[in-house]
Amino acid sequence: MRSLALPLALVLFVAAPARAGSEDAKTATALLTGLDRGGGDPVKVLAELTAVAPHAVPAIDAFIERTHVSTVDERRALLTSIEAEVPDASGRFVTPKRQQAAEAKADDDFDWLAALVKVDAGAPGRNETIADIVAIRALAATRRVDAAQVILDAAFAESTMVYRDECGRRLREMAPYSMPALHIASQSDNKAMARYSTYQLERLDRQEPGKAFGATQHDEDLRIALLDAFGTAHHREAVSVVLKAANDDAPRVRKAARAAWLSYVSGPPPKPAPKKKLVLPGGRLANKETPLWLTWRELAAIELARTSEEVLGSVFTYKESGVPNTDLVALSNELFAHYDGERAKTDGVAFDWAVKAATGGDLAGAGAALDRLLAANPELAQRGDAAPIYLQLAKTHEKAKDWQAAAAAYGKAHGVSPEGPHAVEAQAGREYALGKALEADGKDGSANFRRAVALKPDYGPARAAAAKDGQATKPWLLWAAAAGATIALGFLIAGLRRRRQPVH
C-alpha cells in the first residue's frame, strides 16, 4: 500500500470495523479482477462493489496500484478518444482554459464509464481503465476520509495520473469527507498537488478553513479528522479555527483541537519565510530585507497572544515582527486550564440544580438534567455523585412498574460509578428490572433474576422472583418425567408380550 499523507491516528480514527475473514476485501478484489479481465457488466459491478467498499478500502487501493498490462500512453490515448480531459506526461492538462459555469458543469456531468463501455472491447487498456474508474467511483461512494486519500494519491501516481480529472470530480462529489486530505495536500511542498487540491477546495467553496470546519458540524468524527489535518499540515490560515475549537463544547473535539494546536506551537520550527527589500513610497528600496509573510508558528503566536489578552488579561512585550515574547506551550496550557475551569463552574451549577431538583422530589427533572450534562461532558467531575440520584429514579420507575425505564436508570447509576459504593446495587437492580420487563412481555426473565441474586444474594425481590420462577417450572418437569415413564412402561409391556408369543 502506498504511504498515505493522512496521519495514522486519523486513519485509524475513521476506519470502519473490519469484517471477519475480510470477506468484503476478497469480494472487492474478485469483482475488480473480473472487470480487469474483461468480464462482467461495469454498472452492475460498480453497484456490487459500492456495497462492500466501506470495508475494503485497502484492497481497492492495492488493486489500483497493481502493475498494469497496458501502458500509460495507451490508456491516455484511449481516454483522449472519448474526449476525456487527460493531463500530459508531466501532469499538466493539454488545453487549460477558463470555463464558464455551464462548461464546468458539462465537464462534471461527462460520464467516462458510459463512454468507455462503448469502446471496442479489444482496444488496448480498455478493460483496465474501466476497472480503475469503477474502483475510484466505489471509493468515492464510501464517503470515508481514508478513501479520499487513496483517490488523491491515484491522481498523482505515475501509473494512474491519467485519471486526474475523474479523481477530482469524485473528490468533490464525496465532500466534505474529502476535505481533510485536500487541506493537507493544499499545504504540500509538491506544488502541483497543492495547486490541484486548492482548486478542488475552491470549486467546493471550502478552501477557507473556517468554512471547511463549519461544513463538518453534522459529524463529530469528521470535525476531529479535519482538525487533525490542520495540525498535520500546519495550515497557516487555520490557526484561529483550531484555537477556537480548543474550547468546543464536545470533549473529543476539544481534545483533538488542543493536540493540533500544540503541534503549531511546539516541535521543530517552520522554514523561515523568504525575505526581500520592499519598495517604499517614492520608489526607494528599503535598507534591509523583510520577510514576505509570517510563518504558521508566528501566526499561531500572535493569535494566542490576542486570545490570552482578551480571555486572561495577559500583557506581553512584542518583537519587531509582532510576535509576543512568551513561552507558547505554557501560555497555551494556561489558556486551556482557564477554559476547563470556567466549564467546570458551569457544570457545577447545572449539577447543583439537578441535586436540588432530586431533593425536592423532581427525580425525572433531575435525571434529564444529568443526562444532558453527562452527554455534553462524559468526564464530569461530579459523575460519581450522580449515581444515588439515578438509583432513586430507578426505584421510582419500579414502583410504577415501568421496568424498561427502571433498567435504564439502574444502568446509568452503574455507568457513572462502576467502582463506587452503589455499583453492585445498581447492577443487580438492572438485572432484576430487565427480568421483570421480559416477564411483562410474556417472556422468561429467570436468567436475569438469577444474575441479580448472584450479584446481591440478599436482594429480596430478585430472590423471590427467582424462586417463583423455579417453582413454576417444577410441575412441568414432573409432568414431563411422568409422561416419559408412562411411555417407557408401555414399550416395556409391549416387548414382554411379543416375547411371550409362541414362535411358529
MIDRENDO-29037 format. One record per residue (C-alpha): residue number from 1; chain; x, y, z. Coordinates in Angstrom, 3 decimals, always signed. Example, Ala and Ser with C-alpha at 12.3 -4.5 7.8 and 13.67 -1.06 7.14 Angstrom:
num,cadena,X,Y,Z
1,A,+12.300,-4.500,+7.800 $
2,A,+13.670,-1.060,+7.140 $
***
This chain:
num,cadena,X,Y,Z
1,A,+0.000,+0.000,+0.000 $
2,A,+1.229,+3.499,-0.777 $
3,A,+2.291,+5.747,+2.079 $
4,A,-0.746,+7.855,+2.916 $
5,A,-0.394,+11.541,+3.661 $
6,A,-3.009,+11.312,+6.393 $
7,A,-1.645,+10.823,+9.917 $
8,A,-2.034,+7.274,+11.205 $
9,A,-4.142,+8.359,+14.189 $
10,A,-6.636,+9.990,+11.846 $
11,A,-6.839,+6.950,+9.556 $
12,A,-7.439,+4.620,+12.496 $
13,A,-9.995,+7.014,+13.949 $
14,A,-12.233,+6.973,+10.882 $
15,A,-11.636,+3.397,+9.813 $
16,A,-14.729,+1.191,+9.721 $
17,A,-14.514,-2.101,+11.645 $
18,A,-13.138,-4.998,+9.592 $
19,A,-15.465,-7.906,+8.926 $
20,A,-14.414,-11.388,+9.988 $
21,A,-12.263,-13.063,+7.363 $
22,A,-12.008,-9.868,+5.284 $
23,A,-14.822,-11.202,+3.099 $
24,A,-15.593,-7.761,+1.722 $
25,A,-11.951,-7.267,+0.718 $
26,A,-11.948,-10.618,-1.086 $
27,A,-15.222,-9.781,-2.821 $
28,A,-13.911,-6.371,-3.912 $
29,A,-10.723,-7.860,-5.327 $
30,A,-12.656,-10.562,-7.191 $
31,A,-15.100,-8.066,-8.707 $
32,A,-12.357,-5.741,-9.906 $
33,A,-10.171,-8.560,-11.195 $
34,A,-13.112,-9.834,-13.237 $
35,A,-13.575,-6.404,-14.834 $
36,A,-9.837,-6.134,-15.403 $
37,A,-10.035,-9.321,-17.462 $
38,A,-12.986,-8.152,-19.497 $
39,A,-15.792,-9.919,-17.643 $
40,A,-18.927,-8.560,-16.034 $
41,A,-21.217,-5.582,-16.555 $
42,A,-19.352,-2.467,-15.242 $
43,A,-22.554,-0.818,-13.991 $
44,A,-23.634,-3.930,-12.107 $
45,A,-20.126,-4.499,-10.746 $
46,A,-19.996,-0.885,-9.557 $
47,A,-23.213,-1.393,-7.583 $
48,A,-21.901,-4.614,-6.023 $
49,A,-18.504,-3.073,-5.269 $
50,A,-20.077,+0.012,-3.698 $
51,A,-21.886,-2.255,-1.207 $
52,A,-18.629,-3.758,+0.113 $
53,A,-16.231,-0.838,-0.457 $
54,A,-16.533,+0.733,+3.038 $
55,A,-14.830,-2.365,+4.486 $
56,A,-12.438,-2.884,+1.570 $
57,A,-10.591,+0.409,+1.082 $
58,A,-7.079,-1.117,+1.430 $
59,A,-7.948,-3.895,-1.026 $
60,A,-9.252,-1.408,-3.603 $
61,A,-6.171,+0.729,-3.038 $
62,A,-3.948,-2.290,-3.711 $
63,A,-5.893,-3.039,-6.901 $
64,A,-5.441,+0.493,-8.243 $
65,A,-1.694,+0.212,-7.529 $
66,A,-1.333,-3.078,-9.403 $
67,A,+1.044,-3.397,-12.345 $
68,A,-0.999,-2.593,-15.444 $
69,A,-0.617,-4.598,-18.640 $
70,A,-1.351,-1.587,-20.825 $
71,A,+0.989,+1.401,-20.855 $
72,A,+0.080,+4.844,-19.529 $
73,A,+0.286,+6.173,-23.100 $
74,A,-2.198,+3.557,-24.314 $
75,A,-4.671,+4.492,-21.613 $
76,A,-4.079,+8.192,-22.281 $
77,A,-4.873,+7.607,-25.974 $
78,A,-7.989,+5.634,-25.008 $
79,A,-9.289,+8.445,-22.794 $
80,A,-8.447,+11.052,-25.416 $
81,A,-10.528,+9.084,-27.916 $
82,A,-13.636,+9.555,-25.755 $
83,A,-12.779,+13.269,-25.356 $
84,A,-11.957,+12.989,-21.660 $
85,A,-9.779,+15.656,-20.027 $
86,A,-6.376,+13.997,-19.639 $
87,A,-3.101,+15.506,-18.405 $
88,A,+0.111,+15.116,-20.394 $
89,A,+3.130,+13.123,-19.215 $
90,A,+4.195,+15.994,-16.935 $
91,A,+0.785,+16.079,-15.257 $
92,A,-0.422,+19.248,-16.939 $
93,A,-3.688,+19.360,-18.818 $
94,A,-3.125,+19.891,-22.526 $
95,A,-5.765,+22.550,-23.059 $
96,A,-6.100,+24.557,-19.864 $
97,A,-8.826,+27.134,-20.229 $
98,A,-11.069,+29.381,-18.183 $
99,A,-14.505,+27.800,-18.165 $
100,A,-17.934,+29.300,-17.819 $
101,A,-20.214,+27.741,-15.217 $
102,A,-22.174,+25.816,-17.849 $
103,A,-18.972,+24.392,-19.335 $
104,A,-17.670,+23.349,-15.934 $
105,A,-20.965,+21.598,-15.183 $
106,A,-20.857,+19.821,-18.540 $
107,A,-17.369,+18.540,-17.725 $
108,A,-18.545,+17.376,-14.306 $
109,A,-21.516,+15.576,-15.846 $
110,A,-19.455,+13.807,-18.528 $
111,A,-19.607,+10.086,-17.721 $
112,A,-16.306,+8.400,-18.531 $
113,A,-17.668,+4.954,-17.701 $
114,A,-20.616,+5.191,-20.087 $
115,A,-18.280,+6.306,-22.871 $
116,A,-15.657,+3.636,-22.162 $
117,A,-18.211,+0.814,-22.272 $
118,A,-18.960,+1.766,-25.902 $
119,A,-15.297,+1.474,-26.938 $
120,A,-14.282,-1.663,-28.845 $
121,A,-13.551,-4.471,-26.371 $
122,A,-10.168,-5.122,-27.963 $
123,A,-8.881,-1.558,-27.535 $
124,A,-5.590,-1.538,-25.556 $
125,A,-6.165,-0.648,-21.932 $
126,A,-9.965,-0.548,-22.184 $
127,A,-10.751,-3.190,-19.550 $
128,A,-8.063,-1.997,-17.149 $
129,A,-9.280,+1.582,-17.424 $
130,A,-12.897,+0.559,-16.827 $
131,A,-11.831,-1.408,-13.734 $
132,A,-9.828,+1.572,-12.420 $
133,A,-12.717,+4.003,-12.910 $
134,A,-15.134,+1.626,-11.167 $
135,A,-12.661,+1.322,-8.265 $
136,A,-12.335,+5.105,-7.921 $
137,A,-16.108,+5.622,-8.007 $
138,A,-16.710,+2.931,-5.389 $
139,A,-14.140,+4.596,-3.127 $
140,A,-15.906,+7.943,-3.525 $
141,A,-19.222,+6.344,-2.601 $
142,A,-17.822,+5.232,+0.778 $
143,A,-17.634,+8.870,+1.990 $
144,A,-14.619,+7.909,+4.089 $
145,A,-11.630,+10.107,+4.816 $
146,A,-9.077,+7.382,+4.077 $
147,A,-10.802,+6.558,+0.776 $
148,A,-10.436,+10.193,-0.300 $
149,A,-6.704,+9.948,+0.373 $
150,A,-6.466,+6.891,-1.896 $
151,A,-8.218,+8.785,-4.710 $
152,A,-5.929,+11.793,-4.256 $
153,A,-2.856,+9.556,-4.333 $
154,A,-4.130,+7.887,-7.517 $
155,A,-4.361,+11.315,-9.177 $
156,A,-0.613,+11.755,-8.700 $
157,A,+0.755,+8.217,-9.037 $
158,A,+2.680,+7.727,-12.272 $
159,A,+0.567,+4.805,-13.479 $
160,A,-2.836,+6.399,-12.722 $
161,A,-2.320,+10.144,-13.135 $
162,A,-4.229,+9.925,-16.434 $
163,A,-7.368,+9.680,-14.262 $
164,A,-6.641,+13.000,-12.550 $
165,A,-9.761,+14.754,-13.861 $
166,A,-12.003,+11.849,-12.827 $
167,A,-10.332,+11.771,-9.397 $
168,A,-11.007,+15.484,-8.938 $
169,A,-14.683,+15.081,-9.743 $
170,A,-15.025,+12.197,-7.295 $
171,A,-13.183,+14.110,-4.563 $
172,A,-15.658,+16.949,-4.971 $
173,A,-18.557,+14.502,-5.077 $
174,A,-17.607,+12.957,-1.722 $
175,A,-17.141,+16.288,+0.080 $
176,A,-16.998,+17.078,+2.960 $
177,A,-15.249,+13.744,+3.623 $
178,A,-12.501,+14.610,+1.145 $
179,A,-11.643,+17.879,+2.901 $
180,A,-9.038,+16.535,+5.377 $
181,A,-6.965,+15.000,+2.574 $
182,A,-7.376,+18.059,+0.336 $
183,A,-6.434,+20.529,+3.076 $
184,A,-3.283,+18.585,+3.916 $
185,A,-2.331,+18.394,+0.247 $
186,A,-3.076,+22.095,-0.308 $
187,A,-0.175,+22.888,+2.047 $
188,A,+2.167,+20.364,+0.396 $
189,A,+5.652,+21.204,-0.851 $
190,A,+4.586,+19.417,-4.033 $
191,A,+3.392,+22.494,-5.897 $
192,A,+1.362,+20.543,-8.463 $
193,A,-0.515,+18.670,-5.735 $
194,A,-1.008,+21.866,-3.733 $
195,A,-2.489,+23.657,-6.791 $
196,A,-4.707,+20.703,-7.655 $
197,A,-6.034,+20.318,-4.106 $
198,A,-6.589,+24.049,-3.701 $
199,A,-8.535,+24.055,-6.971 $
200,A,-10.817,+21.260,-5.734 $
201,A,-11.427,+23.155,-2.482 $
202,A,-12.150,+26.357,-4.386 $
203,A,-14.691,+24.524,-6.542 $
204,A,-16.352,+23.403,-3.303 $
205,A,-16.010,+26.875,-1.736 $
206,A,-14.250,+25.197,+1.172 $
207,A,-10.667,+26.455,+0.755 $
208,A,-11.101,+28.811,+3.722 $
209,A,-10.564,+26.714,+6.911 $
210,A,-13.434,+28.362,+8.785 $
211,A,-15.922,+27.451,+6.053 $
212,A,-14.494,+23.957,+5.808 $
213,A,-14.796,+23.389,+9.556 $
214,A,-18.308,+24.808,+9.551 $
215,A,-19.307,+22.184,+6.982 $
216,A,-18.363,+19.372,+9.385 $
217,A,-20.746,+20.262,+12.225 $
218,A,-23.011,+17.287,+11.474 $
219,A,-20.257,+14.716,+12.057 $
220,A,-18.049,+14.816,+15.150 $
221,A,-15.586,+12.286,+13.743 $
222,A,-15.168,+14.400,+10.614 $
223,A,-14.607,+17.531,+12.719 $
224,A,-11.830,+15.698,+14.550 $
225,A,-10.346,+14.477,+11.277 $
226,A,-10.246,+17.989,+9.833 $
227,A,-8.661,+19.445,+12.979 $
228,A,-6.062,+16.695,+12.833 $
229,A,-5.449,+17.592,+9.187 $
230,A,-4.952,+21.273,+10.031 $
231,A,-2.441,+20.350,+12.717 $
232,A,-0.632,+17.850,+10.494 $
233,A,-0.297,+20.348,+7.629 $
234,A,+0.265,+23.361,+9.931 $
235,A,-2.257,+25.176,+7.779 $
236,A,-1.406,+28.879,+8.117 $
237,A,-4.957,+30.137,+7.698 $
238,A,-6.389,+27.607,+10.169 $
239,A,-4.735,+28.881,+13.377 $
240,A,-7.779,+30.830,+14.606 $
241,A,-10.142,+27.945,+13.776 $
242,A,-8.030,+25.440,+15.711 $
243,A,-7.566,+27.689,+18.756 $
244,A,-11.277,+28.469,+18.917 $
245,A,-12.113,+24.751,+18.750 $
246,A,-9.869,+24.195,+21.785 $
247,A,-12.881,+25.342,+23.826 $
248,A,-15.509,+23.434,+21.843 $
249,A,-18.488,+22.010,+23.726 $
250,A,-17.688,+18.446,+22.567 $
251,A,-14.926,+16.867,+24.706 $
252,A,-13.451,+14.825,+21.851 $
253,A,-13.340,+17.849,+19.585 $
254,A,-11.650,+19.910,+22.314 $
255,A,-9.040,+17.199,+22.768 $
256,A,-8.312,+16.987,+19.027 $
257,A,-8.125,+20.770,+18.692 $
258,A,-5.705,+21.083,+21.595 $
259,A,-3.454,+18.378,+20.169 $
260,A,-3.484,+20.138,+16.787 $
261,A,-2.799,+23.493,+18.436 $
262,A,+0.186,+22.203,+20.407 $
263,A,+1.692,+20.958,+17.146 $
264,A,+1.598,+24.580,+15.943 $
265,A,+3.404,+25.999,+18.983 $
266,A,+5.889,+23.207,+19.770 $
267,A,+8.311,+20.978,+17.943 $
268,A,+10.665,+21.854,+15.088 $
269,A,+10.234,+25.408,+13.773 $
270,A,+8.984,+26.050,+10.234 $
271,A,+11.219,+27.164,+7.398 $
272,A,+11.830,+30.914,+7.579 $
273,A,+9.785,+32.958,+5.119 $
274,A,+11.731,+34.346,+2.156 $
275,A,+12.928,+37.945,+2.520 $
276,A,+13.001,+40.817,+0.126 $
277,A,+13.764,+44.532,+0.181 $
278,A,+10.407,+46.221,-0.074 $
279,A,+9.731,+49.194,-2.322 $
280,A,+8.981,+52.242,-0.171 $
281,A,+6.843,+55.239,-1.136 $
282,A,+8.618,+57.186,-3.842 $
283,A,+10.129,+54.067,-5.351 $
284,A,+13.035,+53.825,-2.894 $
285,A,+14.136,+50.367,-1.721 $
286,A,+14.205,+49.635,+1.999 $
287,A,+17.628,+49.316,+3.595 $
288,A,+17.061,+45.792,+4.838 $
289,A,+15.110,+42.775,+3.718 $
290,A,+11.690,+41.988,+5.209 $
291,A,+10.024,+38.522,+5.423 $
292,A,+7.321,+38.265,+2.765 $
293,A,+4.907,+36.536,+5.128 $
294,A,+4.541,+35.250,+8.676 $
295,A,+5.169,+31.553,+9.286 $
296,A,+2.478,+29.332,+10.764 $
297,A,+4.193,+29.457,+14.140 $
298,A,+4.363,+33.249,+14.115 $
299,A,+0.692,+33.425,+13.171 $
300,A,-0.145,+30.978,+15.961 $
301,A,+1.855,+33.030,+18.474 $
302,A,+0.051,+36.236,+17.504 $
303,A,-3.376,+34.549,+17.683 $
304,A,-2.547,+33.007,+21.059 $
305,A,-1.417,+36.341,+22.469 $
306,A,-4.517,+38.121,+21.174 $
307,A,-6.807,+35.486,+22.708 $
308,A,-4.898,+35.447,+26.006 $
309,A,-5.071,+39.231,+26.293 $
310,A,-8.815,+39.046,+25.760 $
311,A,-9.566,+35.997,+27.945 $
312,A,-6.843,+36.040,+30.607 $
313,A,-5.926,+39.704,+30.617 $
314,A,-2.318,+38.805,+29.771 $
315,A,+0.206,+41.526,+28.952 $
316,A,+3.096,+40.915,+26.554 $
317,A,+6.071,+42.621,+25.031 $
318,A,+6.390,+42.098,+21.305 $
319,A,+9.194,+41.548,+18.839 $
320,A,+9.561,+43.770,+15.807 $
321,A,+7.715,+41.156,+13.756 $
322,A,+4.683,+41.446,+16.041 $
323,A,+5.311,+38.081,+17.695 $
324,A,+4.963,+38.087,+21.521 $
325,A,+7.862,+37.267,+23.812 $
326,A,+6.402,+34.311,+25.735 $
327,A,+6.542,+30.551,+26.211 $
328,A,+3.857,+29.460,+23.735 $
329,A,+3.301,+25.982,+25.179 $
330,A,+2.989,+27.215,+28.758 $
331,A,+0.633,+30.002,+27.697 $
332,A,-1.471,+27.539,+25.678 $
333,A,-1.832,+25.233,+28.676 $
334,A,-2.725,+28.195,+30.887 $
335,A,-5.478,+29.174,+28.461 $
336,A,-6.779,+25.586,+28.286 $
337,A,-6.810,+25.354,+32.087 $
338,A,-8.843,+28.564,+32.235 $
339,A,-11.345,+27.174,+29.733 $
340,A,-11.647,+23.970,+31.765 $
341,A,-12.104,+25.916,+34.983 $
342,A,-14.901,+28.013,+33.517 $
343,A,-16.566,+24.909,+32.105 $
344,A,-16.288,+23.195,+35.499 $
345,A,-18.044,+26.154,+37.129 $
346,A,-20.894,+25.950,+34.619 $
347,A,-21.137,+22.183,+35.050 $
348,A,-21.140,+22.612,+38.819 $
349,A,-24.087,+24.994,+38.684 $
350,A,-26.004,+22.551,+36.466 $
351,A,-25.177,+19.625,+38.744 $
352,A,-26.234,+21.547,+41.848 $
353,A,-29.558,+22.250,+40.155 $
354,A,-30.029,+18.522,+39.499 $
355,A,-29.289,+17.700,+43.148 $
356,A,-31.721,+20.360,+44.306 $
357,A,-34.415,+19.025,+41.952 $
358,A,-33.894,+15.475,+43.232 $
359,A,-34.055,+16.651,+46.844 $
360,A,-37.301,+18.428,+46.064 $
361,A,-38.807,+15.260,+44.638 $
362,A,-38.413,+16.062,+40.924 $
363,A,-36.404,+12.957,+40.128 $
364,A,-37.469,+12.942,+36.468 $
365,A,-36.231,+16.510,+36.030 $
366,A,-33.013,+15.733,+37.885 $
367,A,-32.393,+12.675,+35.713 $
368,A,-32.998,+14.603,+32.497 $
369,A,-30.619,+17.359,+33.665 $
370,A,-27.918,+14.805,+34.474 $
371,A,-28.426,+13.124,+31.083 $
372,A,-27.804,+16.431,+29.296 $
373,A,-24.833,+17.263,+31.478 $
374,A,-23.138,+13.888,+31.004 $
375,A,-23.819,+13.887,+27.262 $
376,A,-22.021,+17.229,+26.987 $
377,A,-19.226,+16.229,+29.363 $
378,A,-18.729,+12.473,+29.879 $
379,A,-15.773,+13.279,+32.156 $
380,A,-17.882,+15.352,+34.549 $
381,A,-16.085,+15.742,+37.882 $
382,A,-19.291,+15.001,+39.826 $
383,A,-20.304,+11.966,+37.750 $
384,A,-19.862,+9.584,+40.703 $
385,A,-22.217,+11.716,+42.796 $
386,A,-24.925,+11.239,+40.178 $
387,A,-25.277,+7.514,+40.988 $
388,A,-27.588,+7.952,+44.039 $
389,A,-29.911,+10.209,+42.042 $
390,A,-30.173,+7.656,+39.223 $
391,A,-30.814,+4.930,+41.825 $
392,A,-33.690,+6.912,+43.325 $
393,A,-35.098,+7.484,+39.848 $
394,A,-34.850,+3.748,+39.080 $
395,A,-36.806,+2.863,+42.220 $
396,A,-39.476,+5.390,+41.280 $
397,A,-39.847,+3.650,+37.929 $
398,A,-40.009,+0.297,+39.730 $
399,A,-42.958,+1.444,+41.826 $
400,A,-44.712,+2.493,+38.623 $
401,A,-43.804,-0.910,+37.123 $
402,A,-42.067,+0.852,+34.235 $
403,A,-39.402,-1.821,+34.039 $
404,A,-37.647,-0.621,+30.889 $
405,A,-37.159,+2.862,+32.358 $
406,A,-36.044,+1.333,+35.663 $
407,A,-33.453,-0.823,+33.914 $
408,A,-32.139,+2.229,+32.041 $
409,A,-31.846,+4.297,+35.231 $
410,A,-30.095,+1.454,+37.079 $
411,A,-27.719,+1.145,+34.113 $
412,A,-26.876,+4.863,+34.312 $
413,A,-26.280,+4.579,+38.055 $
414,A,-23.754,+1.820,+37.394 $
415,A,-22.238,+3.571,+34.372 $
416,A,-21.386,+6.808,+36.186 $
417,A,-19.752,+4.946,+39.087 $
418,A,-18.844,+1.348,+38.141 $
419,A,-16.493,+1.010,+41.116 $
420,A,-18.484,+3.106,+43.598 $
421,A,-20.421,+2.089,+46.713 $
422,A,-23.686,+1.756,+44.775 $
423,A,-22.249,-0.248,+41.854 $
424,A,-23.440,-3.734,+42.928 $
425,A,-26.894,-2.466,+43.886 $
426,A,-27.236,-0.728,+40.523 $
427,A,-26.050,-3.752,+38.531 $
428,A,-28.325,-6.155,+40.400 $
429,A,-31.259,-3.739,+40.096 $
430,A,-30.760,-3.536,+36.363 $
431,A,-30.815,-7.333,+36.004 $
432,A,-33.973,-7.565,+38.112 $
433,A,-35.709,-4.811,+36.111 $
434,A,-34.713,-6.440,+32.812 $
435,A,-36.131,-9.745,+34.050 $
436,A,-39.394,-8.088,+35.045 $
437,A,-39.570,-6.337,+31.658 $
438,A,-39.217,-9.704,+29.919 $
439,A,-41.807,-11.228,+32.230 $
440,A,-44.232,-8.379,+31.437 $
441,A,-43.826,-9.228,+27.745 $
442,A,-44.699,-12.854,+28.414 $
443,A,-41.073,-13.998,+28.152 $
444,A,-38.722,-15.808,+30.513 $
445,A,-36.844,-13.460,+32.856 $
446,A,-35.452,-16.166,+35.134 $
447,A,-31.861,-15.821,+33.898 $
448,A,-31.855,-12.128,+34.814 $
449,A,-33.336,-12.862,+38.235 $
450,A,-30.627,-15.455,+38.920 $
451,A,-27.907,-12.998,+37.845 $
452,A,-29.384,-10.358,+40.164 $
453,A,-29.263,-12.803,+43.110 $
454,A,-25.698,-13.842,+42.227 $
455,A,-24.660,-10.188,+42.318 $
456,A,-26.559,-9.382,+45.516 $
457,A,-27.585,-12.503,+47.462 $
458,A,-29.707,-10.520,+49.940 $
459,A,-31.754,-8.888,+47.148 $
460,A,-35.240,-9.924,+48.358 $
461,A,-37.407,-9.162,+45.301 $
462,A,-34.925,-10.874,+42.976 $
463,A,-34.713,-13.940,+45.239 $
464,A,-38.497,-14.180,+45.381 $
465,A,-38.803,-13.825,+41.603 $
466,A,-36.112,-16.449,+41.013 $
467,A,-37.766,-18.863,+43.494 $
468,A,-41.196,-18.332,+41.999 $
469,A,-39.796,-18.979,+38.549 $
470,A,-38.192,-22.185,+39.761 $
471,A,-41.438,-23.409,+41.342 $
472,A,-43.369,-22.582,+38.199 $
473,A,-41.144,-24.870,+36.209 $
474,A,-41.381,-27.886,+38.605 $
475,A,-44.908,-29.096,+37.652 $
476,A,-43.838,-29.109,+34.044 $
477,A,-40.758,-31.124,+34.895 $
478,A,-42.850,-33.626,+36.923 $
479,A,-45.403,-33.953,+34.136 $
480,A,-42.666,-34.493,+31.587 $
481,A,-40.978,-37.090,+33.776 $
482,A,-44.267,-38.909,+34.406 $
483,A,-45.143,-38.878,+30.734 $
484,A,-41.725,-40.236,+29.870 $
485,A,-42.041,-43.023,+32.422 $
486,A,-45.528,-43.995,+31.160 $
487,A,-44.287,-44.210,+27.571 $
488,A,-41.273,-46.253,+28.624 $
489,A,-43.504,-48.634,+30.627 $
490,A,-45.776,-49.058,+27.609 $
491,A,-42.838,-50.054,+25.417 $
492,A,-41.635,-52.491,+28.067 $
493,A,-45.036,-54.243,+28.348 $
494,A,-45.354,-54.440,+24.571 $
495,A,-41.919,-56.010,+24.371 $
496,A,-42.727,-58.591,+27.007 $
497,A,-45.973,-59.529,+25.241 $
498,A,-44.092,-60.113,+21.978 $
499,A,-41.608,-62.317,+23.775 $
500,A,-44.410,-64.492,+25.226 $
501,A,-45.976,-65.167,+21.826 $
502,A,-45.119,-68.677,+20.504 $
503,A,-42.673,-68.943,+17.641 $
504,A,-44.195,-70.596,+14.609 $
***
